[in-house]
Amino acid sequence: MKLSMKKKKVDSGMDKPKNVISNDSKFAIVEGYKIARTNLVFSLTAADNNCVAVTSWSKGEGKSTATVNLAISFAKMNKRVLLIDTDLRRPNLHNLLKIPNETGVSDVIAQMGSFEKAVHHEVISYLDVLTSGAIPPNPSELIASPIFAELINKAKQDYDYVIMDTPPLGVVADTLLLKDFVAGYVLVVREKVTTHGDIENALQNIHLADSKVLGFLKVGCSMRNGGYKKRKYNYNYNNYYYR
């Protein structure tokens, strides 16, 4: 059966957001993601699973940017990394990375494109990206399909690490459909946005899905020090703070 899909237009003139880490990023920010990466590597090794999902409770918490930064940090180890946008309702990775979204996850599942051709290779060294693709009318059904399972299993075999940007837990249930593929979830929380109730709800939902949280990535914190504002990031392992 042929699926009818809306194509998502890409604004090719969009500037790359300053919060995506690069060679020009502040040392402390880059080191912060390195520490998060190191702790995730240990967790993934212990679970014998090279796939992780990054999520948040609600939209606007910086989840997609944090996911991109984690993927970039993993790629800096000279390991082959595939970053996948599994938010088929509100895709954003293609905007953050300034790459086309004409063919992606939904198109591969609907057999309207091949996995090999859909992947954007070497977006940066060692980092490949699979965007969400066309916006489908049935995202939950696509994520739960056997073809999606084949896609993820192939990715896990072909790459050292697979990192998935997922929809917010408090918005749709699609994220929990990924539980059988991942070692666990990284939960992005944002200062003065994410509430304690949001975190409790997220933990409860993940627990009821018989999965686990591998860690919290706290973003959006700022502090006054010496007359200027600094960014501060927190990953919950050993209560590290990145200033």
Backbone hydrogen bonds in HBPLUS format (Angstrom, degrees):
<---DONOR---> <-ACCEPTOR-->    atom                        ^
c    i                          cat <-CA-CA->   ^        H-A-AA   ^      H-
h    n   atom  resd res      DA  || num        DHA   H-A  angle D-A-AA Bond
n    s   type  num  typ     dist DA aas  dist angle  dist       angle   num
A0006-LYS N   A0135-ILE O   3.39 MM 129  5.45 157.7  2.44 153.1 148.2     1
A0135-ILE N   A0006-LYS O   3.01 MM 129  5.45 142.8  2.16 171.0 166.5     2
A0014-MET N   A0011-ASP O   3.12 MM   3  5.66 165.5  2.14 121.6 122.6     3
A0020-VAL N   A0017-PRO O   3.26 MM   3  5.91 170.3  2.27 117.7 120.6     4
A0025-SER N   A0022-SER O   3.09 MM   3  5.28 164.7  2.12 109.0 113.9     5
A0029-ILE N   A0026-LYS O   3.13 MM   3  5.48 122.9  2.47 105.0 118.3     6
A0030-VAL N   A0026-LYS O   3.16 MM   4  6.51 167.3  2.18 159.5 162.6     7
A0031-GLU N   A0027-PHE O   2.88 MM   4  6.06 164.2  1.90 156.1 160.9     8
A0032-GLY N   A0028-ALA O   2.92 MM   4  6.03 143.9  2.06 137.0 146.9     9
A0033-TYR N   A0029-ILE O   3.18 MM   4  6.58 157.2  2.24 152.0 155.5    10
A0034-LYS N   A0030-VAL O   3.06 MM   4  6.34 144.0  2.19 141.9 152.7    11
A0035-ILE N   A0031-GLU O   3.01 MM   4  6.31 152.5  2.08 150.5 155.8    12
A0036-ALA N   A0032-GLY O   3.11 MM   4  6.44 160.0  2.15 147.0 152.5    13
A0037-ARG N   A0033-TYR O   2.81 MM   4  5.96 157.0  1.86 144.4 151.3    14
A0038-THR N   A0034-LYS O   2.86 MM   4  6.11 159.4  1.91 148.9 153.8    15
A0039-ASN N   A0035-ILE O   3.14 MM   4  6.40 163.6  2.17 151.8 154.6    16
A0040-LEU N   A0036-ALA O   3.00 MM   4  6.23 151.3  2.09 146.7 155.3    17
A0041-VAL N   A0037-ARG O   2.85 MM   4  6.12 154.1  1.92 155.5 162.7    18
A0042-PHE N   A0038-THR O   3.24 MM   4  6.57 156.7  2.30 146.5 151.1    19
A0043-SER N   A0039-ASN O   3.12 MM   4  6.39 156.7  2.18 142.5 148.9    20
A0044-LEU N   A0040-LEU O   2.81 MM   4  6.03 163.9  1.84 159.9 163.4    21
A0045-THR N   A0041-VAL O   2.92 MM   4  6.03 157.4  1.97 147.5 154.0    22
A0046-ALA N   A0042-PHE O   2.96 MM   4  6.12 159.9  2.01 147.1 152.5    23
A0047-ALA N   A0043-SER O   3.05 MM   4  6.23 144.3  2.18 140.4 150.0    24
A0048-ASP N   A0044-LEU O   2.99 MM   4  5.99 110.0  2.49 134.1 150.5    25
A0049-ASN N   A0044-LEU O   3.11 MM   5  5.36 169.4  2.12 151.7 154.6    26
A0048-ASP N   A0045-THR O   3.10 MM   3  4.95 151.2  2.18  98.0 106.9    27
A0162-VAL N   A0050-ASN O   2.90 MM 112  6.21 160.3  1.93 157.0 158.7    28
A0183-ALA N   A0051-CYS O   2.88 MM 132  6.07 164.1  1.90 167.7 163.2    29
A0052-VAL N   A0162-VAL O   3.00 MM 110  6.50 154.9  2.07 162.2 169.7    30
A0164-MET N   A0052-VAL O   2.97 MM 112  6.34 162.3  2.00 157.5 163.0    31
A0053-ALA N   A0184-GLY O   3.33 MM 131  6.59 172.8  2.34 159.2 161.4    32
A0186-VAL N   A0053-ALA O   2.86 MM 133  6.28 156.1  1.92 156.6 164.4    33
A0054-VAL N   A0164-MET O   2.88 MM 110  6.11 167.2  1.89 177.9 174.0    34
A0166-THR N   A0054-VAL O   3.19 MM 112  6.08 156.6  2.25 175.0 171.6    35
A0055-THR N   A0186-VAL O   2.91 MM 131  6.25 165.4  1.93 168.9 172.0    36
A0188-VAL N   A0055-THR O   2.79 MM 133  6.09 172.6  1.80 162.6 163.5    37
A0169-LEU N   A0056-SER O   2.73 MM 113  6.11 154.5  1.79 170.5 162.0    38
A0170-GLY N   A0057-TRP O   2.68 MM 113  4.80 138.7  1.85 125.7 138.6    39
A0066-ALA N   A0062-GLY O   3.03 MM   4  6.18 160.9  2.07 151.4 157.2    40
A0067-THR N   A0063-LYS O   2.86 MM   4  6.10 151.1  1.95 150.1 158.7    41
A0068-VAL N   A0064-SER O   2.97 MM   4  6.22 162.4  2.00 150.4 154.1    42
A0069-ASN N   A0065-THR O   2.98 MM   4  6.22 161.8  2.02 149.5 154.6    43
A0070-LEU N   A0066-ALA O   2.95 MM   4  6.17 154.0  2.01 147.1 153.7    44
A0071-ALA N   A0067-THR O   2.98 MM   4  6.22 162.5  2.01 151.7 156.4    45
A0072-ILE N   A0068-VAL O   2.89 MM   4  6.15 159.1  1.94 153.8 159.6    46
A0073-SER N   A0069-ASN O   2.95 MM   4  6.11 155.7  2.01 143.1 149.9    47
A0074-PHE N   A0070-LEU O   2.91 MM   4  6.23 154.3  1.98 150.9 157.7    48
A0075-ALA N   A0071-ALA O   2.96 MM   4  6.21 157.5  2.01 148.2 154.4    49
A0076-LYS N   A0072-ILE O   3.06 MM   4  6.32 135.2  2.26 142.0 153.6    50
A0076-LYS N   A0073-SER O   3.22 MM   3  5.16 131.1  2.47  92.9 105.5    51
A0077-MET N   A0074-PHE O   3.05 MM   3  5.64 163.1  2.08 115.0 120.4    52
A0078-ASN N   A0075-ALA O   2.90 MM   3  5.43 154.0  1.97 121.4 124.3    53
A0160-ASP N   A0080-ARG O   2.86 MM  80  5.16 133.3  2.08 130.2 144.7    54
A0161-TYR N   A0080-ARG O   3.14 MM  81  6.57 152.9  2.21 156.6 160.5    55
A0081-VAL N   A0126-TYR O   2.95 MM  45  6.16 168.2  1.96 174.7 178.6    56
A0128-ASP N   A0081-VAL O   2.89 MM  47  6.16 174.6  1.89 169.7 169.3    57
A0082-LEU N   A0161-TYR O   2.98 MM  79  6.45 157.2  2.03 155.1 162.2    58
A0163-ILE N   A0082-LEU O   2.94 MM  81  6.30 163.5  1.97 158.3 163.7    59
A0083-LEU N   A0128-ASP O   2.91 MM  45  6.28 164.0  1.94 151.9 155.1    60
A0130-LEU N   A0083-LEU O   2.83 MM  47  6.18 163.3  1.85 160.1 164.1    61
A0084-ILE N   A0163-ILE O   2.89 MM  79  6.26 161.6  1.93 155.7 161.5    62
A0165-ASP N   A0084-ILE O   2.84 MM  81  6.18 163.9  1.87 166.1 171.6    63
A0085-ASP N   A0130-LEU O   2.99 MM  45  6.41 159.3  2.03 167.7 170.4    64
A0086-THR N   A0165-ASP O   2.90 MM  79  5.86 156.8  1.95 159.9 167.4    65
A0095-ASN N   A0092-ASN O   3.02 MM   3  5.40 128.3  2.30 108.3 121.4    66
A0096-LEU N   A0092-ASN O   3.15 MM   4  6.50 159.1  2.20 154.8 160.9    67
A0097-LEU N   A0093-LEU O   2.96 MM   4  6.13 155.4  2.02 153.1 159.0    68
A0098-LYS N   A0094-HIS O   2.83 MM   4  5.49 110.8  2.32 129.7 143.8    69
A0099-ILE N   A0094-HIS O   3.05 MM   5  5.01 154.4  2.12 135.0 143.0    70
A0108-VAL N   A0104-GLY O   2.99 MM   4  6.24 155.6  2.05 158.0 165.6    71
A0105-VAL N   A0131-THR O   2.88 MM  26  6.30 156.1  1.94 143.2 147.0    72
A0109-ILE N   A0105-VAL O   2.98 MM   4  6.24 167.0  1.99 160.2 163.4    73
A0106-SER N   A0132-SER O   2.93 MM  26  6.14 172.4  1.94 155.3 153.0    74
A0110-ALA N   A0106-SER O   2.98 MM   4  6.09 155.2  2.05 141.7 148.7    75
A0112-MET N   A0107-ASP O   2.69 MM   5  4.89 167.6  1.71 162.4 159.1    76
A0111-GLN N   A0108-VAL O   3.01 MM   3  4.93 154.7  2.08 102.6 108.7    77
A0118-ALA N   A0114-SER O   2.97 MM   4  6.05 142.1  2.12 144.7 155.7    78
A0119-VAL N   A0115-PHE O   3.19 MM   4  6.30 145.4  2.31 152.9 158.3    79
A0120-HIS N   A0129-VAL O   2.77 MM   9  5.09 179.4  1.77 157.5 157.4    80
A0129-VAL N   A0120-HIS O   2.93 MM   9  5.09 156.7  1.98 140.0 147.4    81
A0123-VAL N   A0127-LEU O   2.87 MM   4  5.81 137.3  2.05 165.3 177.0    82
A0127-LEU N   A0124-ILE O   2.94 MM   3  5.33 165.5  1.96 135.7 138.0    83
A0142-LEU N   A0138-ASN O   3.16 MM   4  6.44 153.3  2.24 153.5 161.5    84
A0143-ILE N   A0139-PRO O   3.00 MM   4  6.24 163.1  2.03 156.2 159.8    85
A0144-ALA N   A0140-SER O   3.06 MM   4  6.23 145.8  2.18 143.5 152.8    86
A0145-SER N   A0142-LEU O   3.14 MM   3  5.12 161.8  2.18 104.4 109.5    87
A0149-ALA N   A0145-SER O   3.29 MM   4  6.68 155.8  2.35 145.5 152.0    88
A0150-GLU N   A0146-PRO O   2.98 MM   4  6.29 151.9  2.06 146.3 153.6    89
A0151-LEU N   A0147-ILE O   2.96 MM   4  6.22 151.1  2.04 142.5 150.6    90
A0152-ILE N   A0148-PHE O   2.97 MM   4  6.29 163.4  2.00 158.2 160.2    91
A0153-ASN N   A0149-ALA O   2.96 MM   4  6.10 164.6  1.98 149.9 154.7    92
A0154-LYS N   A0150-GLU O   2.95 MM   4  6.05 154.0  2.02 145.6 152.3    93
A0155-ALA N   A0151-LEU O   2.98 MM   4  6.24 158.2  2.03 146.5 152.9    94
A0156-LYS N   A0152-ILE O   2.88 MM   4  6.15 156.3  1.94 152.7 158.8    95
A0157-GLN N   A0153-ASN O   3.16 MM   4  6.34 136.8  2.36 136.2 146.7    96
A0157-GLN N   A0154-LYS O   3.12 MM   3  5.15 129.3  2.39  95.9 109.4    97
A0158-ASP N   A0154-LYS O   2.91 MM   4  6.13 151.3  2.00 151.8 160.1    98
A0159-TYR N   A0155-ALA O   2.99 MM   4  5.90 141.7  2.14 150.6 157.5    99
A0171-VAL N   A0168-PRO O   3.13 MM   3  5.47 163.0  2.17 112.0 117.2   100
A0172-VAL N   A0168-PRO O   3.38 MM   4  6.65 167.0  2.40 172.3 169.0   101
A0176-LEU N   A0173-ALA O   3.19 MM   3  5.85 132.9  2.43 117.2 126.4   102
A0177-LEU N   A0174-ASP O   2.97 MM   3  5.38 148.5  2.08 110.1 120.0   103
A0178-LEU N   A0175-THR O   3.09 MM   3  5.73 164.4  2.12 116.0 121.0   104
A0179-LYS N   A0176-LEU O   3.33 MM   3  5.46 170.4  2.34 110.2 111.8   105
A0181-PHE N   A0178-LEU O   2.97 MM   3  5.63 160.5  2.01 123.8 130.1   106
A0185-TYR N   A0212-LYS O   2.92 MM  27  6.34 156.5  1.98 149.7 157.5   107
A0214-LEU N   A0185-TYR O   2.65 MM  29  5.52 154.7  1.72 142.0 151.2   108
A0187-LEU N   A0215-GLY O   3.00 MM  28  6.40 161.7  2.03 160.7 160.9   109
A0217-LEU N   A0187-LEU O   2.93 MM  30  6.11 160.5  1.96 137.9 142.5   110
A0189-VAL N   A0217-LEU O   2.97 MM  28  6.15 158.9  2.01 140.2 145.7   111
A0219-VAL N   A0189-VAL O   2.91 MM  30  6.32 160.3  1.95 162.6 168.9   112
A0193-VAL N   A0190-ARG O   3.02 MM   3  5.36 155.9  2.08 134.0 132.6   113
A0194-THR N   A0190-ARG O   2.91 MM   4  5.29 162.3  1.94 145.7 151.6   114
A0191-GLU N   A0219-VAL O   3.06 MM  28  6.46 158.4  2.11 166.9 172.3   115
A0198-ASP N   A0195-THR O   3.07 MM   3  5.04 119.0  2.46  92.7 107.6   116
A0199-ILE N   A0195-THR O   3.09 MM   4  6.49 157.6  2.14 150.5 155.5   117
A0200-GLU N   A0196-HIS O   2.95 MM   4  6.21 161.4  1.98 151.4 156.4   118
A0201-ASN N   A0197-GLY O   2.92 MM   4  6.10 158.7  1.97 146.8 152.6   119
A0202-ALA N   A0198-ASP O   2.91 MM   4  6.14 158.1  1.95 149.2 155.4   120
A0203-LEU N   A0199-ILE O   2.90 MM   4  6.11 166.3  1.92 154.4 157.8   121
A0204-GLN N   A0200-GLU O   2.93 MM   4  6.07 158.6  1.97 146.7 153.0   122
A0205-ASN N   A0201-ASN O   2.93 MM   4  6.12 162.5  1.96 149.9 154.4   123
A0206-ILE N   A0202-ALA O   3.00 MM   4  6.20 164.8  2.02 153.2 157.1   124
A0207-HIS N   A0203-LEU O   2.88 MM   4  6.00 156.7  1.94 146.6 153.8   125
A0208-LEU N   A0204-GLN O   2.86 MM   4  6.03 162.1  1.89 152.1 156.7   126
A0209-ALA N   A0205-ASN O   3.08 MM   4  6.25 133.4  2.30 136.2 148.2   127
A0209-ALA N   A0206-ILE O   3.22 MM   3  5.06 129.7  2.49  90.2 103.6   128
A0211-SER N   A0206-ILE O   3.08 MM   5  5.51 156.2  2.14 154.0 157.0   129
A0210-ASP N   A0207-HIS O   2.89 MM   3  5.10 155.8  1.95 111.7 116.1   130
A0236-ASN N   A0216-PHE O   3.10 MM  20  5.31 147.0  2.21 138.0 147.1   131
A0218-LYS N   A0234-ASN O   2.51 MM  16  4.69 177.8  1.51 160.3 160.2   132
A0234-ASN N   A0218-LYS O   2.99 MM  16  4.69 157.4  2.04 129.2 135.7   133
A0232-LYS N   A0221-CYS O   3.01 MM  11  5.07 146.1  2.13 135.4 133.4   134
A0223-MET N   A0230-LYS O   3.29 MM   7  5.68 143.8  2.43 141.1 150.0   135
A0230-LYS N   A0223-MET O   3.19 MM   7  5.68 158.0  2.24 151.1 157.5   136
A0225-ASN N   A0228-TYR O   3.24 MM   3  5.84 165.8  2.26 151.8 155.5   137
A0233-TYR N   A0242-TYR O   2.64 MM   9  4.66 149.8  1.72 133.0 143.7   138
A0242-TYR N   A0233-TYR O   2.46 MM   9  4.66 161.4  1.49 160.9 162.3   139
A0239-ASN N   A0236-ASN O   3.19 MM   3  4.83 173.1  2.19 110.4 109.8   140
A0240-TYR N   A0237-TYR O   3.27 MM   3  6.35 149.8  2.36 133.0 133.6   141
